[in-house]
Amino acid sequence: MAYADDCDTRTDPRAAATAALPATLKVLVAGGFGAGKTTFVGAVSEIEPLCTEELLSGIGGATDPLDGVETKTTTTVALDFGRITLDERHVLYLFGTPGQQRFWFLWEELCIGALGAVVLADTRRLADCFPAVDFFERRGIGFVVAVNEFDDGHCYTAQEVREAVGLAPDVPVVRCDARLPGSGTGVLAVLVHHLLSLAAPQRPDRYPSRGEPS
């Protein structure tokens, strides 16, 4: 019986190992083609980001129009991945989604287990963020809209962006420069505070469609 008692009170080494693992948090970075998603993930990641960029070709010009982003030479064809260690118990994983419509089928897989999302808006092509906004609204995933301020883009106020995109009043709209780590982490901090504010109130589960990925 003494042996049985010892076995009952011993700590399961597998449980102890699991308890020692850091808790992982998943955030998506979405938006239109050329909005700065790869740049955002690379700027804030503490590791060399995993990128799946390919050179744009003349063949892709018909499906990926470059109006407003004429200097863009590469495009993400699967995902971008980065990591931020928040503390010894929490690690944040960033997944950048592809912006082109023909890769939207990947969004469903990428959003599994996501805590929330950052939707990057490019004021040169503001309508390109509509599908991402609609995608997260319809799935009840909390998000913020980060207006990536390009040097040659028009400077809109947060309220102008909110009205143009048709955002719910509680969705934060912030300005950012995707090239700057401090700006990116500031956006993520706003997202975390927003997600905490959504913990108690209930949200509607259906929104008007803007042509989101099906």
HUVENJO-V762984 format. One record per pair of residues at least 6 apart in sequence whose C-alpha atoms are under 6 Angstrom apart, sorted by the first residue. I is the first residue (numbers start at 1). GAP is how many residues later the second one is. Records with the same first field share a line. If there is no record, write none. Layout:
BEGIN
I=GAP + GAP
END
This chain:
BEGIN
22=67 + 68
23=66 + 67
24=66 + 67 + 68
25=67 + 68
26=66 + 67 + 88 + 89
27=67 + 87 + 88 + 89 + 90
28=66 + 67 + 68 + 89
29=66 + 67 + 88 + 89
30=67 + 89
31=88 + 89 + 98 + 101
32=67 + 96 + 97
33=66 + 67
35=87
37=59
39=139 + 140
40=138
41=41
42=7
43=136 + 138
44=137
45=37 + 38 + 39
46=37 + 38
49=32 + 33
50=30 + 31
51=29
52=24 + 25 + 26 + 27
53=21 + 22 + 23
54=20 + 21
55=18 + 19
56=17 + 18
68=56
76=22
77=21
78=20
79=17 + 18 + 19
80=15 + 16
81=13 + 14
82=11 + 12
83=9 + 10 + 11
84=7 + 8
85=6
104=109
116=25 + 26 + 27
117=26
118=25 + 26
119=26 + 27
120=25 + 26 + 27
121=8 + 26 + 27
122=26
123=30
124=29
131=80 + 81
134=76 + 78
135=77
138=68 + 69
140=65
144=27 + 28 + 47
145=28
146=27 + 28 + 29
147=28 + 29
148=28 + 29
149=28
158=15
176=7
177=6
END
